[in-house]
Amino acid sequence: MKVLIVDDDRLTVKYISAMMDWGALGVDEVLEAYGKRGAMEIIEKETVDILLCDIEMPRGNGYELLEWMEENAYRIPTLFITSYARFDYAVRAMRMHVVDYILKPVSKVQLTQAVKRAVVLAGEFGYAGIWSSWPIGWGIATVLSVWFYRCGPWRGSDAAGT
């Protein structure tokens, strides 16, 4: 499984890349981009399974990247990692099917939990599965509610691997 980290702050990208135990999460490779254009180039060349993305970046923001992905049928579970604790930003992210909206500075525990959810979505439903089959307007709450119903602990196994 491949993760792409996108942020215009190189230190943030390096910090996130180094702090996580990616192998324990089932991630084989971590790719890095420092803006929208770089992320688009990587997504076109690689099979990216999970995207961790900042929202506000020079020369293109995270929302624009997600819109481009939608237009080009790249359905990648996405986590927004941002400094913006704005309700309107979070609502827009939810409407764009973002798996989680995490505020900086990000903690290892919080990011690990969010990546675990994204890994389950990417792994169980495949590269495009869940996102291509769910109606527009179904946000994170609905997606996670259905996932929890389908994969919850009462099902006899711990689907999230926790």
BABAVEX-180764 format. One record per residue: x, y, z of N, C-alpha, C, O in turn; residue number from 1; residue in three letters. Coordinates in Angstrom, 2 decimals. Example, Ala and Ser with C-alpha at 12.3 -4.5 7.8 and 13.67 -1.06 7.14 Angstrom:
n_X, n_Y, n_Z, ca_X, ca_Y, ca_Z, c_X, c_Y, c_Z, o_X, o_Y, o_Z, num, residu
13.19, -5.69, 7.80, 12.30, -4.50, 7.80, 13.20, -3.30, 7.80, 14.24, -3.32, 8.46, 1, Ala
12.85, -2.25, 7.08, 13.67, -1.06, 7.14, 12.90, 0.03, 7.87, 13.41, 1.14, 8.04, 2, Ser
// end
This chain:
n_X, n_Y, n_Z, ca_X, ca_Y, ca_Z, c_X, c_Y, c_Z, o_X, o_Y, o_Z, num, residu
0.85, -1.17, 0.00, 0.00, 0.00, 0.00, 0.90, 1.24, 0.00, 1.92, 1.26, 0.69, 1, Met
0.52, 2.26, -0.77, 1.30, 3.49, -0.88, 0.53, 4.67, -0.31, -0.67, 4.83, -0.54, 2, Lys
1.25, 5.50, 0.44, 0.71, 6.74, 1.00, 1.44, 7.90, 0.36, 2.66, 7.86, 0.19, 3, Val
0.69, 8.94, 0.00, 1.26, 10.17, -0.51, 0.99, 11.28, 0.50, -0.16, 11.53, 0.88, 4, Leu
2.06, 11.95, 0.95, 1.94, 13.09, 1.87, 2.19, 14.35, 1.06, 3.22, 14.48, 0.39, 5, Ile
1.24, 15.30, 1.14, 1.34, 16.55, 0.37, 1.22, 17.74, 1.32, 0.21, 17.90, 2.01, 6, Val
2.26, 18.57, 1.35, 2.25, 19.79, 2.14, 3.34, 20.70, 1.59, 4.42, 20.22, 1.22, 7, Asp
3.08, 21.99, 1.54, 4.10, 22.92, 1.06, 5.22, 23.11, 2.08, 6.29, 23.60, 1.72, 8, Asp
5.00, 22.74, 3.31, 6.03, 22.81, 4.35, 6.80, 21.49, 4.37, 6.29, 20.48, 4.84, 9, Asp
8.02, 21.52, 3.85, 8.84, 20.31, 3.75, 9.09, 19.67, 5.12, 9.14, 18.45, 5.23, 10, Arg
9.24, 20.49, 6.16, 9.47, 19.94, 7.49, 8.27, 19.13, 7.98, 8.43, 18.10, 8.63, 11, Leu
7.07, 19.60, 7.67, 5.86, 18.86, 8.05, 5.82, 17.51, 7.34, 5.51, 16.49, 7.95, 12, Thr
6.13, 17.51, 6.05, 6.13, 16.26, 5.29, 7.15, 15.29, 5.88, 6.83, 14.12, 6.10, 13, Val
8.35, 15.76, 6.14, 9.42, 14.91, 6.70, 9.05, 14.42, 8.10, 9.32, 13.27, 8.45, 14, Lys
8.44, 15.29, 8.90, 8.02, 14.93, 10.25, 6.98, 13.81, 10.22, 7.12, 12.81, 10.93, 15, Tyr
5.96, 13.98, 9.40, 4.90, 12.96, 9.30, 5.48, 11.66, 8.76, 5.16, 10.58, 9.26, 16, Ile
6.32, 11.76, 7.77, 6.92, 10.58, 7.17, 7.76, 9.80, 8.18, 7.74, 8.57, 8.20, 17, Ser
8.51, 10.53, 9.02, 9.41, 9.89, 9.97, 8.73, 9.40, 11.25, 9.17, 8.41, 11.84, 18, Ala
7.67, 10.06, 11.69, 7.09, 9.73, 13.00, 6.21, 8.48, 12.98, 6.00, 7.87, 14.03, 19, Met
5.72, 8.10, 11.84, 4.78, 6.99, 11.78, 5.48, 5.65, 11.60, 6.53, 5.57, 10.96, 20, Met
4.89, 4.61, 12.16, 5.35, 3.24, 11.92, 4.52, 2.70, 10.76, 3.56, 1.95, 10.96, 21, Asp
4.90, 3.09, 9.56, 4.11, 2.79, 8.37, 3.96, 1.29, 8.14, 2.88, 0.83, 7.77, 22, Trp
5.02, 0.54, 8.35, 4.96, -0.91, 8.14, 3.90, -1.58, 8.99, 3.23, -2.50, 8.53, 23, Gly
3.75, -1.12, 10.23, 2.74, -1.69, 11.13, 1.33, -1.38, 10.64, 0.38, -2.07, 11.02, 24, Ala
1.19, -0.35, 9.80, -0.12, 0.02, 9.26, -0.38, -0.61, 7.90, -1.42, -0.37, 7.29, 25, Leu
0.56, -1.41, 7.42, 0.39, -2.05, 6.12, 0.84, -1.19, 4.95, 0.52, -1.49, 3.80, 26, Gly
1.58, -0.13, 5.24, 2.06, 0.77, 4.20, 3.47, 0.36, 3.80, 4.36, 0.28, 4.65, 27, Val
3.67, 0.12, 2.51, 4.97, -0.31, 1.99, 5.83, 0.86, 1.54, 7.05, 0.79, 1.59, 28, Asp
5.19, 1.93, 1.09, 5.93, 3.04, 0.52, 5.25, 4.37, 0.85, 4.03, 4.49, 0.79, 29, Glu
6.08, 5.36, 1.21, 5.60, 6.70, 1.50, 6.17, 7.64, 0.44, 7.39, 7.76, 0.29, 30, Val
5.28, 8.29, -0.29, 5.66, 9.23, -1.33, 5.45, 10.65, -0.80, 4.60, 10.87, 0.06, 31, Leu
6.24, 11.60, -1.31, 6.16, 12.97, -0.81, 6.01, 13.96, -1.96, 6.65, 13.81, -3.00, 32, Glu
5.16, 14.96, -1.75, 5.00, 16.06, -2.70, 4.87, 17.34, -1.89, 4.41, 17.33, -0.75, 33, Ala
5.29, 18.45, -2.51, 5.33, 19.72, -1.78, 4.38, 20.76, -2.38, 4.58, 21.96, -2.23, 34, Tyr
3.35, 20.28, -3.05, 2.34, 21.14, -3.61, 1.41, 20.35, -4.50, 1.61, 19.17, -4.75, 35, Gly
0.38, 21.04, -4.97, -0.65, 20.40, -5.80, -0.06, 19.79, -7.07, -0.36, 18.64, -7.40, 36, Lys
0.76, 20.54, -7.78, 1.32, 20.07, -9.05, 2.15, 18.79, -8.85, 2.00, 17.83, -9.60, 37, Arg
3.00, 18.78, -7.84, 3.81, 17.59, -7.56, 2.95, 16.39, -7.21, 3.24, 15.27, -7.61, 38, Gly
1.88, 16.64, -6.45, 0.96, 15.55, -6.08, 0.27, 14.99, -7.32, 0.13, 13.78, -7.46, 39, Ala
-0.16, 15.89, -8.21, -0.82, 15.44, -9.44, 0.11, 14.56, -10.28, -0.32, 13.54, -10.82, 40, Met
1.37, 14.94, -10.39, 2.35, 14.16, -11.16, 2.53, 12.77, -10.56, 2.57, 11.77, -11.28, 41, Glu
2.63, 12.70, -9.23, 2.79, 11.39, -8.57, 1.54, 10.55, -8.75, 1.65, 9.36, -9.05, 42, Ile
0.38, 11.12, -8.57, -0.87, 10.37, -8.70, -1.04, 9.82, -10.12, -1.57, 8.73, -10.30, 43, Ile
-0.58, 10.57, -11.11, -0.67, 10.10, -12.49, 0.28, 8.94, -12.77, 0.00, 8.11, -13.63, 44, Glu
1.40, 8.88, -12.06, 2.43, 7.86, -12.32, 2.34, 6.64, -11.40, 2.68, 5.53, -11.80, 45, Lys
1.87, 6.85, -10.18, 1.86, 5.80, -9.16, 0.43, 5.42, -8.80, -0.52, 6.17, -9.05, 46, Glu
0.28, 4.25, -8.22, -1.00, 3.86, -7.64, -0.97, 4.26, -6.18, -0.41, 3.56, -5.34, 47, Thr
-1.56, 5.38, -5.88, -1.59, 5.91, -4.51, -2.85, 5.39, -3.84, -3.95, 5.52, -4.37, 48, Val
-2.67, 4.79, -2.67, -3.80, 4.19, -1.96, -4.42, 5.12, -0.92, -5.62, 5.06, -0.67, 49, Asp
-3.58, 5.99, -0.32, -4.06, 6.92, 0.71, -3.34, 8.25, 0.50, -2.14, 8.28, 0.23, 50, Ile
-4.09, 9.34, 0.64, -3.53, 10.68, 0.49, -3.66, 11.43, 1.80, -4.74, 11.52, 2.37, 51, Leu
-2.54, 11.98, 2.28, -2.52, 12.89, 3.42, -2.17, 14.24, 2.85, -1.11, 14.40, 2.24, 52, Leu
-3.05, 15.23, 3.03, -2.88, 16.48, 2.30, -3.20, 17.70, 3.15, -4.17, 17.72, 3.90, 53, Cys
-2.36, 18.73, 3.01, -2.64, 20.03, 3.59, -3.74, 20.69, 2.75, -3.96, 20.29, 1.61, 54, Asp
-4.42, 21.67, 3.30, -5.44, 22.37, 2.53, -4.85, 23.60, 1.85, -4.88, 23.69, 0.62, 55, Ile
-4.32, 24.53, 2.62, -3.81, 25.77, 2.05, -2.34, 25.62, 1.65, -1.47, 25.43, 2.49, 56, Glu
-2.10, 25.71, 0.35, -0.75, 25.66, -0.20, -0.67, 26.67, -1.34, -1.67, 26.94, -2.01, 57, Met
0.53, 27.23, -1.58, 0.68, 28.14, -2.72, 0.43, 27.40, -4.04, 0.72, 26.20, -4.13, 58, Pro
-0.08, 28.07, -5.01, -0.29, 27.54, -6.36, -1.20, 26.31, -6.38, -0.97, 25.37, -7.14, 59, Arg
-2.22, 26.32, -5.56, -3.21, 25.25, -5.57, -3.42, 24.65, -4.19, -2.45, 24.34, -3.49, 60, Gly
-4.67, 24.49, -3.79, -4.94, 23.98, -2.45, -5.43, 22.52, -2.49, -5.62, 21.94, -3.56, 61, Asn
-5.62, 21.97, -1.31, -6.05, 20.59, -1.20, -7.42, 20.33, -1.80, -7.65, 19.26, -2.36, 62, Gly
-8.32, 21.29, -1.69, -9.64, 21.13, -2.30, -9.53, 21.02, -3.82, -10.19, 20.19, -4.44, 63, Tyr
-8.69, 21.86, -4.40, -8.48, 21.82, -5.86, -7.89, 20.49, -6.28, -8.24, 19.95, -7.33, 64, Glu
-6.98, 19.95, -5.47, -6.39, 18.64, -5.76, -7.48, 17.57, -5.74, -7.53, 16.72, -6.63, 65, Leu
-8.36, 17.59, -4.73, -9.44, 16.61, -4.67, -10.41, 16.77, -5.83, -10.90, 15.77, -6.36, 66, Leu
-10.70, 18.00, -6.25, -11.56, 18.22, -7.40, -10.93, 17.65, -8.67, -11.62, 17.03, -9.48, 67, Glu
-9.62, 17.87, -8.84, -8.91, 17.30, -9.99, -8.95, 15.77, -9.95, -9.15, 15.13, -10.98, 68, Trp
-8.77, 15.20, -8.75, -8.83, 13.75, -8.62, -10.21, 13.24, -9.02, -10.33, 12.23, -9.72, 69, Met
-11.25, 13.92, -8.58, -12.63, 13.52, -8.92, -12.86, 13.60, -10.42, -13.43, 12.68, -11.01, 70, Glu
-12.41, 14.68, -11.04, -12.58, 14.86, -12.49, -11.84, 13.79, -13.29, -12.26, 13.45, -14.40, 71, Glu
-10.75, 13.28, -12.74, -9.92, 12.30, -13.44, -10.09, 10.88, -12.90, -9.28, 10.00, -13.21, 72, Asn
-11.11, 10.66, -12.11, -11.49, 9.34, -11.59, -10.41, 8.70, -10.71, -10.28, 7.48, -10.68, 73, Ala
-9.65, 9.53, -9.99, -8.74, 9.02, -8.97, -9.48, 9.07, -7.65, -9.66, 10.14, -7.08, 74, Tyr
-9.90, 7.93, -7.18, -10.68, 7.85, -5.95, -9.77, 7.33, -4.83, -9.63, 6.12, -4.64, 75, Arg
-9.17, 8.24, -4.12, -8.18, 7.89, -3.10, -8.67, 8.38, -1.74, -8.94, 9.57, -1.57, 76, Ile
-8.80, 7.48, -0.76, -9.17, 7.93, 0.58, -8.18, 9.01, 1.06, -6.96, 8.81, 1.00, 77, Pro
-8.72, 10.14, 1.52, -7.90, 11.30, 1.82, -8.08, 11.77, 3.26, -9.20, 11.79, 3.79, 78, Thr
-6.97, 12.13, 3.88, -6.96, 12.76, 5.19, -6.45, 14.18, 5.00, -5.39, 14.39, 4.42, 79, Leu
-7.19, 15.16, 5.47, -6.70, 16.53, 5.45, -5.97, 16.79, 6.77, -6.49, 16.49, 7.84, 80, Phe
-4.78, 17.35, 6.67, -4.00, 17.76, 7.83, -3.77, 19.26, 7.65, -3.08, 19.68, 6.72, 81, Ile
-4.34, 20.06, 8.54, -4.37, 21.51, 8.31, -4.25, 22.31, 9.59, -4.46, 21.79, 10.69, 82, Thr
-3.91, 23.56, 9.43, -3.86, 24.50, 10.56, -5.19, 25.24, 10.72, -5.34, 26.03, 11.65, 83, Ser
-6.13, 25.00, 9.83, -7.38, 25.75, 9.80, -8.49, 25.04, 10.57, -9.03, 24.04, 10.11, 84, Tyr
-8.81, 25.58, 11.74, -9.89, 25.03, 12.56, -11.18, 25.77, 12.23, -11.84, 26.33, 13.11, 85, Ala
-11.51, 25.77, 10.97, -12.71, 26.50, 10.51, -13.80, 25.51, 10.16, -13.57, 24.53, 9.46, 86, Arg
-14.99, 25.78, 10.67, -16.12, 24.89, 10.43, -16.43, 24.75, 8.94, -16.71, 23.65, 8.47, 87, Phe
-16.38, 25.85, 8.18, -16.70, 25.78, 6.76, -15.68, 24.93, 6.00, -16.05, 24.27, 5.04, 88, Asp
-14.42, 24.94, 6.42, -13.41, 24.08, 5.80, -13.73, 22.61, 6.08, -13.66, 21.77, 5.18, 89, Tyr
-14.09, 22.31, 7.33, -14.39, 20.92, 7.70, -15.64, 20.42, 6.98, -15.68, 19.27, 6.54, 90, Ala
-16.66, 21.26, 6.85, -17.88, 20.86, 6.15, -17.57, 20.58, 4.68, -18.03, 19.59, 4.12, 91, Val
-16.79, 21.46, 4.06, -16.42, 21.24, 2.65, -15.64, 19.94, 2.50, -15.86, 19.19, 1.55, 92, Arg
-14.74, 19.67, 3.42, -13.98, 18.42, 3.38, -14.90, 17.22, 3.51, -14.73, 16.23, 2.79, 93, Ala
-15.85, 17.29, 4.41, -16.80, 16.19, 4.60, -17.60, 15.94, 3.32, -17.83, 14.79, 2.94, 94, Met
-18.01, 17.00, 2.66, -18.77, 16.86, 1.43, -17.94, 16.28, 0.29, -18.47, 15.75, -0.68, 95, Arg
-16.63, 16.38, 0.44, -15.73, 15.84, -0.59, -15.24, 14.44, -0.21, -14.29, 13.93, -0.81, 96, Met
-15.89, 13.82, 0.77, -15.60, 12.45, 1.18, -14.24, 12.27, 1.85, -13.65, 11.20, 1.77, 97, His
-13.74, 13.31, 2.50, -12.47, 13.19, 3.21, -12.67, 12.27, 4.41, -13.65, 12.40, 5.13, 98, Val
-11.73, 11.35, 4.62, -11.84, 10.37, 5.70, -11.69, 11.03, 7.06, -12.39, 10.66, 8.01, 99, Val
-10.78, 12.01, 7.18, -10.61, 12.70, 8.45, -10.04, 14.09, 8.21, -9.41, 14.36, 7.19, 100, Asp
-10.29, 14.97, 9.17, -9.85, 16.36, 9.14, -9.06, 16.57, 10.41, -9.63, 16.68, 11.49, 101, Tyr
-7.73, 16.62, 10.28, -6.85, 16.65, 11.44, -6.16, 18.00, 11.54, -5.62, 18.51, 10.55, 102, Ile
-6.18, 18.57, 12.74, -5.55, 19.87, 12.95, -4.08, 19.71, 13.33, -3.71, 18.81, 14.09, 103, Leu
-3.26, 20.61, 12.80, -1.84, 20.68, 13.17, -1.74, 21.42, 14.50, -2.56, 22.31, 14.75, 104, Lys
-0.81, 21.11, 15.34, 0.18, 20.06, 15.16, -0.45, 18.69, 15.37, -1.21, 18.48, 16.32, 105, Pro
-0.14, 17.78, 14.50, -0.76, 16.46, 14.53, 0.00, 15.55, 15.50, 1.22, 15.57, 15.58, 106, Val
-0.77, 14.76, 16.23, -0.14, 13.80, 17.15, -0.04, 12.44, 16.45, -0.83, 12.12, 15.56, 107, Ser
0.92, 11.67, 16.88, 1.13, 10.35, 16.30, -0.09, 9.45, 16.55, -0.51, 8.71, 15.66, 108, Lys
-0.65, 9.53, 17.74, -1.82, 8.70, 18.07, -3.01, 9.06, 17.17, -3.64, 8.17, 16.60, 109, Val
-3.29, 10.33, 17.05, -4.42, 10.78, 16.23, -4.22, 10.39, 14.77, -5.15, 9.90, 14.13, 110, Gln
-3.02, 10.62, 14.24, -2.77, 10.29, 12.84, -2.80, 8.79, 12.61, -3.29, 8.33, 11.57, 111, Leu
-2.28, 8.02, 13.55, -2.31, 6.56, 13.41, -3.75, 6.06, 13.33, -4.07, 5.22, 12.48, 112, Thr
-4.62, 6.57, 14.19, -6.03, 6.15, 14.16, -6.68, 6.50, 12.82, -7.43, 5.70, 12.26, 113, Gln
-6.40, 7.70, 12.32, -6.99, 8.13, 11.05, -6.45, 7.30, 9.89, -7.21, 6.91, 9.00, 114, Ala
-5.16, 7.04, 9.90, -4.57, 6.22, 8.82, -5.13, 4.81, 8.86, -5.35, 4.20, 7.82, 115, Val
-5.34, 4.27, 10.05, -5.94, 2.92, 10.16, -7.31, 2.88, 9.48, -7.62, 1.92, 8.77, 116, Lys
-8.12, 3.91, 9.70, -9.43, 3.96, 9.04, -9.27, 4.01, 7.52, -9.98, 3.31, 6.79, 117, Arg
-8.34, 4.82, 7.05, -8.11, 4.93, 5.61, -7.57, 3.64, 5.03, -7.92, 3.26, 3.92, 118, Ala
-6.71, 2.95, 5.77, -6.16, 1.66, 5.32, -7.29, 0.65, 5.15, -7.33, -0.09, 4.17, 119, Val
-8.20, 0.61, 6.12, -9.34, -0.31, 6.03, -10.17, 0.01, 4.79, -10.53, -0.89, 4.04, 120, Val
-10.46, 1.28, 4.59, -11.25, 1.67, 3.42, -10.52, 1.33, 2.12, -11.12, 0.77, 1.20, 121, Leu
-9.25, 1.65, 2.04, -8.48, 1.38, 0.82, -8.31, -0.11, 0.60, -8.38, -0.58, -0.54, 122, Ala
-8.08, -0.86, 1.67, -7.84, -2.29, 1.54, -9.08, -3.11, 1.30, -9.09, -3.99, 0.43, 123, Gly
-10.13, -2.84, 2.05, -11.34, -3.64, 1.92, -12.06, -3.38, 0.61, -12.56, -4.31, -0.03, 124, Glu
-12.11, -2.14, 0.21, -12.89, -1.79, -0.95, -12.05, -1.58, -2.20, -12.59, -1.30, -3.27, 125, Phe
-10.75, -1.72, -2.09, -9.89, -1.54, -3.25, -9.62, -0.08, -3.54, -10.15, 0.81, -2.88, 126, Gly
-8.82, 0.13, -4.52, -8.33, 1.46, -4.87, -9.46, 2.46, -5.08, -9.36, 3.60, -4.63, 127, Tyr
-10.52, 2.05, -5.75, -11.60, 3.00, -6.05, -12.94, 2.55, -5.51, -13.92, 3.28, -5.62, 128, Ala
-13.00, 1.37, -4.94, -14.28, 0.76, -4.60, -15.29, 1.58, -3.85, -16.33, 1.92, -4.41, 129, Gly
-15.02, 1.92, -2.60, -16.03, 2.57, -1.79, -16.42, 3.93, -2.34, -17.60, 4.28, -2.34, 130, Ile
-15.45, 4.70, -2.79, -15.72, 6.08, -3.19, -16.50, 6.14, -4.49, -17.30, 7.06, -4.68, 131, Trp
-16.28, 5.20, -5.39, -16.98, 5.25, -6.67, -18.42, 4.77, -6.57, -19.24, 5.08, -7.43, 132, Ser
-18.74, 4.03, -5.52, -20.08, 3.45, -5.42, -20.99, 4.22, -4.46, -22.17, 3.88, -4.35, 133, Ser
-20.48, 5.22, -3.77, -21.30, 5.93, -2.80, -21.80, 7.23, -3.39, -21.06, 7.92, -4.08, 134, Trp
-23.05, 7.57, -3.13, -23.63, 8.78, -3.70, -22.92, 10.05, -3.25, -22.39, 10.13, -2.15, 135, Pro
-22.91, 11.05, -4.14, -22.37, 12.35, -3.78, -23.16, 12.88, -2.59, -24.38, 12.71, -2.52, 136, Ile
-22.49, 13.51, -1.68, -23.16, 14.06, -0.51, -23.05, 13.18, 0.72, -23.34, 13.62, 1.83, 137, Gly
-22.63, 11.92, 0.53, -22.40, 11.08, 1.69, -21.06, 11.48, 2.27, -20.03, 11.30, 1.63, 138, Trp
-21.07, 12.01, 3.45, -19.86, 12.50, 4.07, -19.21, 11.47, 4.97, -19.59, 10.30, 4.99, 139, Gly
-18.22, 11.94, 5.69, -17.43, 11.08, 6.56, -18.29, 10.35, 7.58, -18.05, 9.18, 7.87, 140, Ile
-19.29, 11.03, 8.14, -20.12, 10.40, 9.17, -20.86, 9.19, 8.60, -20.93, 8.15, 9.25, 141, Ala
-21.42, 9.33, 7.42, -22.15, 8.22, 6.80, -21.21, 7.09, 6.42, -21.49, 5.92, 6.68, 142, Thr
-20.08, 7.45, 5.81, -19.11, 6.43, 5.41, -18.64, 5.63, 6.62, -18.61, 4.40, 6.58, 143, Val
-18.28, 6.33, 7.69, -17.78, 5.63, 8.87, -18.89, 4.87, 9.58, -18.63, 3.81, 10.16, 144, Leu
-20.10, 5.37, 9.55, -21.22, 4.64, 10.15, -21.44, 3.32, 9.44, -21.63, 2.28, 10.08, 145, Ser
-21.42, 3.34, 8.12, -21.60, 2.10, 7.36, -20.42, 1.18, 7.57, -20.60, -0.03, 7.75, 146, Val
-19.20, 1.74, 7.56, -18.03, 0.91, 7.81, -18.14, 0.26, 9.18, -17.89, -0.94, 9.31, 147, Trp
-18.51, 1.03, 10.22, -18.59, 0.50, 11.56, -19.64, -0.61, 11.63, -19.43, -1.63, 12.29, 148, Phe
-20.76, -0.41, 10.96, -21.80, -1.44, 10.93, -21.27, -2.72, 10.29, -21.51, -3.81, 10.79, 149, Tyr
-20.56, -2.57, 9.17, -20.07, -3.73, 8.43, -18.88, -4.39, 9.09, -18.72, -5.61, 8.99, 150, Arg
-18.03, -3.61, 9.76, -16.75, -4.13, 10.24, -16.58, -4.04, 11.74, -15.49, -4.30, 12.24, 151, Cys
-17.60, -3.69, 12.47, -17.50, -3.45, 13.89, -17.03, -4.68, 14.65, -17.05, -5.80, 14.13, 152, Gly
-16.61, -4.47, 15.90, -16.06, -5.55, 16.69, -17.03, -6.71, 16.96, -16.59, -7.83, 17.19, 153, Pro
-18.32, -6.45, 16.93, -19.29, -7.52, 17.16, -19.36, -8.48, 15.99, -20.01, -9.52, 16.10, 154, Trp
-18.69, -8.17, 14.87, -18.71, -9.02, 13.69, -17.80, -10.23, 13.85, -17.76, -11.08, 12.96, 155, Arg
-17.08, -10.33, 14.98, -16.25, -11.49, 15.23, -14.80, -11.30, 14.87, -13.97, -12.17, 15.15, 156, Gly
-14.47, -10.16, 14.24, -13.07, -9.88, 13.95, -12.85, -8.39, 14.05, -13.78, -7.59, 13.92, 157, Ser
-11.63, -8.03, 14.27, -11.28, -6.61, 14.38, -10.77, -6.16, 13.02, -9.58, -6.29, 12.74, 158, Asp
-11.65, -5.62, 12.19, -11.31, -5.26, 10.81, -10.27, -4.17, 10.74, -9.52, -4.11, 9.76, 159, Ala
-10.18, -3.32, 11.74, -9.21, -2.22, 11.71, -7.83, -2.66, 12.15, -6.87, -1.90, 12.03, 160, Ala
-7.72, -3.87, 12.66, -6.43, -4.37, 13.09, -5.93, -3.77, 14.39, -4.73, -3.79, 14.66, 161, Gly
-6.83, -3.22, 15.19, -6.41, -2.61, 16.44, -6.60, -3.55, 17.60, -6.30, -3.20, 18.74, 162, Thr
// end
